[in-house]
Amino acid sequence: MSFLTLNNLKKSFGATQVVHDFNMAIDKGEFISFLGPSGCGKTTVLRMVAGFETPSAGSIVVDGKDQTNLKPNQRNIGMVFQAYALFPNMNVFDNVAFGLKISGMSKADIGTRVKEMLALIHLEHLAERYPYQLSGGQQQRVALARALAPKPQVLLLDEPLSALDAKIRVSLREEIRQIQQKLGITTVFVTHDQEEALSISDRIVVMNAGKADQIGTPFEIYNRPTTRFVASFVGTLNVLDAVVADQGAGLVKIGDKMLTIKEAISSANGQTIQLAMRPEAGTLSATDEATVHGQVTSSQFLGSVIRTRIDVAGKTLSFDTFNDPGIRPPVVGDTVGVKIDPSALIVLAD
């Protein structure tokens, strides 16, 4: 049985509907990421769960109890915001203790709980410092500890890493995931960063125009997108034109090469369809085995990976290969062939 259930949620601001019939069942202890571009409705859904927005329709159920019309302070939910939102006139200890004091917990119990939280985020030595004396990463860890201190049923994180530099973001997202797994708390994380969502989530909700385009594991979202939007939004995507040669057998023709793909084809023989593939699904090749040939327009050395862009009949395709110190990487102007793994091709629906 799911722990957090969102049933047919809708939200309108005036005549504009920003969330359309949103449904999801989240298990206890699951880490869910809402991923999508600005304005897709992901933060609005989060704010409805928190109680900061009232749904225009639908219901929010936590552990079997309907919380749709409860005020934020009547819900046992912790929230971490994009802006750290720490109290500037309180030190770290008092910031973490704030919610506990409001709840009426005894001073002795507050002291014990705050020490537990500071140990969890490894900031015991900074208990007496004020927010202005902390780095951005430290402030966000304090905000996380403050949200977790009252032992909420659900933890909500609204783009908590977006104000941090790249290196700190990576280390802090890993720390958040470790803490979440240690506590076993049901967590909903909002982000527009694909790498963040793919790296730490149990499941991802890819949102588009107020709807969930696809819900699945990171592996499913990346490798088996079910809509054109998901395929293009998550990761880099190549799109190839192919002619259906034998619908039932999955046989298609790309250029002058015939390939058998695993994906089901709904178009009739002779029709042109579009196939998507990730940059890592092709292998640079100079042999007759190559599926397509083209001219290198750019070659980017990214350390462990070399990303090569190739012009194939006026269409630019990107391919990633691992760096091999013994092999010269392609240079602009080279004519190269690319052998495509047919099992990695995805049929794009209209």
C-alpha positions as MATLAB code, in Angstrom:
seq = 'MSFLTLNNLKKSFGATQVVHDFNMAIDKGEFISFLGPSGCGKTTVLRMVAGFETPSAGSIVVDGKDQTNLKPNQRNIGMVFQAYALFPNMNVFDNVAFGLKISGMSKADIGTRVKEMLALIHLEHLAERYPYQLSGGQQQRVALARALAPKPQVLLLDEPLSALDAKIRVSLREEIRQIQQKLGITTVFVTHDQEEALSISDRIVVMNAGKADQIGTPFEIYNRPTTRFVASFVGTLNVLDAVVADQGAGLVKIGDKMLTIKEAISSANGQTIQLAMRPEAGTLSATDEATVHGQVTSSQFLGSVIRTRIDVAGKTLSFDTFNDPGIRPPVVGDTVGVKIDPSALIVLAD';
ca = [
       0.000    0.000    0.000;
       1.328    3.440   -0.933;
       2.315    5.885    1.805;
       1.752    9.154   -0.088;
      -1.052    9.169   -2.659;
      -1.925   12.036   -5.006;
      -5.346   11.514   -6.574;
      -6.467   13.505   -9.638;
      -4.783   16.697   -8.453;
      -5.667   19.834  -10.377;
      -4.605   23.405   -9.815;
      -5.722   26.544  -11.610;
      -4.677   30.144  -11.122;
      -7.578   32.137  -12.537;
      -8.330   30.774  -15.990;
      -4.943   29.085  -16.302;
      -4.753   25.434  -15.317;
      -1.167   24.593  -14.296;
      -1.663   21.021  -13.037;
      -3.892   18.543  -14.889;
      -5.209   15.340  -13.282;
      -1.956   14.435  -11.538;
      -1.924   10.924  -10.060;
       0.842    9.133   -8.204;
       1.316    6.521   -5.490;
       4.578    6.782   -3.535;
       5.803    4.006   -1.240;
       7.138    4.573    2.250;
      10.846    5.388    2.160;
      10.866    6.043   -1.581;
      12.899    8.896   -3.108;
      10.919   10.536   -5.922;
      12.194   13.335   -8.156;
       9.942   15.696  -10.113;
      11.906   16.690  -13.203;
      10.907   19.186  -15.843;
      11.440   22.656  -17.317;
      10.378   25.880  -15.626;
       6.617   26.304  -15.585;
       5.792   22.599  -15.967;
       3.943   22.440  -12.609;
       6.424   20.420  -10.533;
       6.800   23.010   -7.753;
       3.038   23.607   -7.692;
       2.466   19.903   -6.977;
       5.074   20.062   -4.204;
       3.445   23.127   -2.668;
       0.052   21.398   -2.698;
       1.556   18.452   -0.793;
       3.071   20.909    1.699;
      -0.214   22.785    2.116;
       1.018   26.097    0.702;
      -1.396   25.751   -2.231;
      -4.918   24.337   -2.115;
      -5.815   21.940   -4.954;
      -8.620   23.051   -7.256;
      -9.633   19.372   -7.289;
      -8.303   16.033   -6.120;
      -6.905   14.743   -2.850;
      -3.638   14.241   -0.950;
      -3.433   11.220    1.360;
      -0.531   10.501    3.717;
      -0.426    7.170    5.532;
      -4.150    6.648    4.927;
      -5.199   10.103    6.173;
      -6.640   12.753    3.871;
      -4.628   15.977    4.276;
      -6.005   17.900    1.310;
      -7.556   20.716    3.339;
      -5.157   20.804    6.287;
      -3.004   23.879    6.891;
       0.796   23.485    6.573;
       1.300   23.474   10.352;
      -1.275   20.678   10.685;
       0.712   18.361    8.420;
       3.720   16.423    9.608;
       5.811   17.421    6.620;
       9.330   18.845    6.450;
      10.356   21.179    3.652;
      13.689   22.486    2.393;
      13.562   25.501    0.093;
      15.802   26.719   -2.704;
      16.677   29.752   -0.590;
      18.087   28.493    2.686;
      15.447   30.419    4.702;
      17.463   30.215    7.920;
      16.737   32.692   10.694;
      19.672   35.161   10.554;
      19.344   36.118   14.226;
      19.615   32.498   15.418;
      22.698   30.318   15.554;
      22.832   26.853   14.003;
      21.621   25.119   17.177;
      18.592   27.395   17.542;
      17.702   27.163   13.852;
      17.562   23.376   14.050;
      15.684   23.556   17.368;
      13.048   26.011   16.120;
      10.388   23.511   15.065;
      10.932   21.442   18.208;
      10.337   24.454   20.434;
       7.127   25.283   18.574;
       5.908   21.721   19.151;
       6.395   22.090   22.911;
       9.191   19.546   23.329;
      11.116   19.731   26.587;
      14.451   21.556   26.677;
      16.361   18.360   27.473;
      14.761   16.458   24.590;
      15.390   19.387   22.251;
      19.069   19.359   23.140;
      19.332   15.639   22.481;
      17.485   15.818   19.173;
      19.451   18.810   17.880;
      22.737   17.075   18.679;
      21.517   14.021   16.744;
      20.679   16.187   13.740;
      23.967   18.082   13.800;
      25.840   14.793   13.982;
      23.821   13.552   11.013;
      24.951   16.501    8.863;
      28.468   16.555   10.382;
      28.223   20.111   11.716;
      28.390   19.537   15.478;
      31.402   21.849   15.677;
      29.454   24.763   14.155;
      26.469   24.746   16.536;
      27.179   28.269   17.824;
      27.764   29.907   14.447;
      25.250   32.134   12.696;
      24.089   31.677    9.086;
      26.290   34.478    7.738;
      29.330   32.605    9.074;
      28.520   29.476    7.020;
      29.087   28.533    3.397;
      26.101   27.955    1.123;
      26.478   24.191    1.390;
      26.632   24.348    5.187;
      23.542   26.555    5.335;
      21.560   24.127    3.211;
      22.630   21.217    5.427;
      21.374   23.172    8.443;
      18.077   23.772    6.615;
      17.864   20.013    5.969;
      18.527   19.225    9.634;
      15.849   21.735   10.704;
      13.313   20.072    8.392;
      14.185   16.584    9.686;
      14.358   17.436   13.397;
      10.576   17.083   14.098;
      10.594   13.603   12.457;
       8.260   14.442    9.556;
       6.346   11.754    7.689;
       7.368   13.223    4.342;
      10.368   15.351    3.326;
       9.945   17.839    0.467;
      12.918   19.474   -1.252;
      12.292   22.341   -3.676;
      15.418   22.680   -5.852;
      17.620   22.822   -2.727;
      20.919   22.691   -4.631;
      20.357   25.221   -7.414;
      22.122   28.085   -5.595;
      25.310   26.083   -5.018;
      28.369   25.657   -7.219;
      28.758   22.475   -9.247;
      31.199   20.607   -6.997;
      29.226   21.314   -3.817;
      25.989   20.292   -5.560;
      27.373   16.846   -6.363;
      28.660   16.173   -2.840;
      25.518   17.538   -1.139;
      23.082   15.599   -3.316;
      24.963   12.411   -2.428;
      24.807   13.371    1.249;
      21.043   14.052    1.021;
      20.512   10.632   -0.542;
      22.588    8.902    2.144;
      20.663   10.664    4.931;
      17.330    9.820    3.283;
      18.255    6.150    3.011;
      19.545    6.068    6.579;
      16.319    7.557    7.968;
      14.019    5.749    5.527;
      11.943    8.885    5.055;
       9.585    9.290    2.094;
      11.053   12.101    0.007;
       9.939   14.230   -2.943;
      12.686   16.216   -4.659;
      12.002   18.916   -7.276;
      14.720   19.724   -9.796;
      15.281   20.812  -13.384;
      18.719   19.155  -13.384;
      18.622   15.825  -15.212;
      21.853   14.534  -13.706;
      20.584   15.171  -10.183;
      17.358   13.310  -10.824;
      19.029   10.379  -12.586;
      21.732    9.945   -9.943;
      19.758    9.859   -6.688;
      16.138    8.873   -7.411;
      14.253    5.629   -6.964;
      11.755    6.925   -9.518;
      11.475   10.058  -11.632;
       8.363   11.958  -12.682;
       9.046   13.841  -15.920;
       6.537   16.684  -16.042;
       5.413   18.618  -19.090;
       2.728   21.310  -19.206;
       1.160   20.316  -15.894;
       1.085   16.580  -16.580;
       3.289   13.608  -15.821;
       4.610   12.552  -19.219;
       6.340    9.497  -17.753;
       6.966    7.955  -14.335;
       9.726    5.374  -14.041;
      13.132    4.423  -12.711;
      16.132    6.443  -13.927;
      17.086    3.482  -16.149;
      13.618    3.417  -17.731;
      13.380    7.173  -18.176;
      16.737    7.401  -19.936;
      16.723    4.198  -21.966;
      13.022    3.740  -22.703;
      11.293    7.131  -22.916;
       7.623    6.770  -23.802;
       7.021   10.241  -25.276;
       8.913   12.499  -27.625;
       9.168   15.133  -24.867;
      10.826   12.761  -22.388;
      13.196   11.456  -25.056;
      14.339   14.972  -25.957;
      14.337   16.505  -22.454;
      16.331   13.827  -20.637;
      19.857   13.563  -21.985;
      21.173   14.239  -25.466;
      19.183   12.763  -28.319;
      19.866   11.952  -31.948;
      16.926   11.617  -34.333;
      17.249    9.531  -37.503;
      14.806    9.145  -40.390;
      14.095    5.551  -41.384;
      11.822    3.850  -43.894;
       9.770    0.867  -42.699;
      10.796   -2.156  -44.809;
       8.952   -4.883  -42.899;
       6.692   -3.747  -40.069;
       6.128   -7.188  -38.566;
       9.821   -8.096  -38.547;
      10.940   -4.691  -37.252;
      13.050   -4.135  -40.364;
      13.884   -0.528  -41.261;
      16.154    1.148  -43.781;
      18.466    3.976  -42.688;
      20.243    5.414  -45.698;
      21.307    2.325  -47.641;
      21.538    0.043  -44.579;
      18.889   -2.375  -43.298;
      18.506   -2.791  -39.520;
      16.212   -4.912  -37.375;
      15.026   -2.974  -34.322;
      13.441   -4.327  -31.138;
      10.832   -1.606  -30.718;
       7.337   -2.230  -32.108;
       6.515   -0.291  -35.265;
       2.962    0.943  -35.841;
       3.598    2.565  -39.234;
       2.970    0.688  -42.461;
       5.636   -0.547  -44.868;
       7.100    2.237  -46.950;
       6.339    4.985  -44.433;
       9.078    7.163  -42.958;
       9.428    7.070  -39.186;
      11.759    8.772  -36.743;
      14.130    6.802  -34.539;
      15.893    8.234  -31.500;
      19.216    7.135  -30.088;
      21.576    8.273  -27.362;
      25.117    9.458  -28.241;
      26.682    6.356  -26.677;
      24.676    3.975  -28.889;
      26.953    4.492  -31.906;
      30.514    3.359  -32.556;
      32.811    5.362  -34.815;
      33.899    3.166  -37.692;
      35.647    3.549  -41.042;
      34.492    0.182  -42.384;
      31.632   -0.917  -44.623;
      29.834   -2.010  -41.447;
      29.015    1.614  -40.666;
      25.317    2.469  -40.682;
      25.796    6.108  -41.656;
      28.692    8.246  -42.888;
      29.293   11.926  -42.357;
      31.766   14.710  -41.838;
      33.003   15.731  -38.396;
      31.844   19.263  -37.544;
      33.172   19.350  -33.969;
      35.075   17.165  -31.539;
      34.947   17.947  -27.824;
      37.414   16.353  -25.421;
      35.538   15.893  -22.124;
      38.110   13.833  -20.252;
      36.906   10.252  -20.143;
      34.568   10.864  -23.088;
      34.989   12.431  -26.522;
      31.812   13.874  -28.024;
      31.908   14.016  -31.801;
      29.317   15.856  -33.874;
      28.864   14.648  -37.424;
      26.953   16.124  -40.348;
      24.955   13.337  -41.979;
      23.036   14.558  -45.034;
      22.466   17.958  -43.457;
      21.503   16.597  -40.035;
      23.857   16.893  -37.040;
      24.286   13.760  -34.938;
      26.283   13.473  -31.688;
      28.260   10.409  -30.654;
      30.203    9.705  -27.468;
      33.236    7.444  -27.305;
      35.529    6.641  -24.397;
      38.924    8.298  -24.463;
      41.664    5.947  -25.633;
      45.184    7.453  -25.292;
      46.372    5.201  -28.126;
      43.839    6.399  -30.684;
      43.759    9.840  -32.258;
      40.352   11.425  -31.729;
      38.446   12.629  -34.802;
      39.156   16.148  -35.983;
      36.954   18.635  -37.809;
      36.757   17.774  -41.497;
      37.316   14.016  -41.112;
      34.872   11.723  -42.885;
      33.828    8.956  -40.502;
      31.354    6.141  -40.345;
      29.128    5.282  -37.384;
      27.909    1.785  -36.626;
      24.596    1.969  -34.764;
      23.400   -0.580  -32.235;
      19.860   -1.376  -33.478;
      18.734   -2.535  -30.024;
      19.266    1.017  -28.751;
      16.973    2.672  -31.297;
      13.706    4.092  -29.975;
      10.656    4.657  -32.169;
       9.350    8.182  -31.605;
       5.595    8.509  -31.589;
       3.992   11.499  -33.309;
];
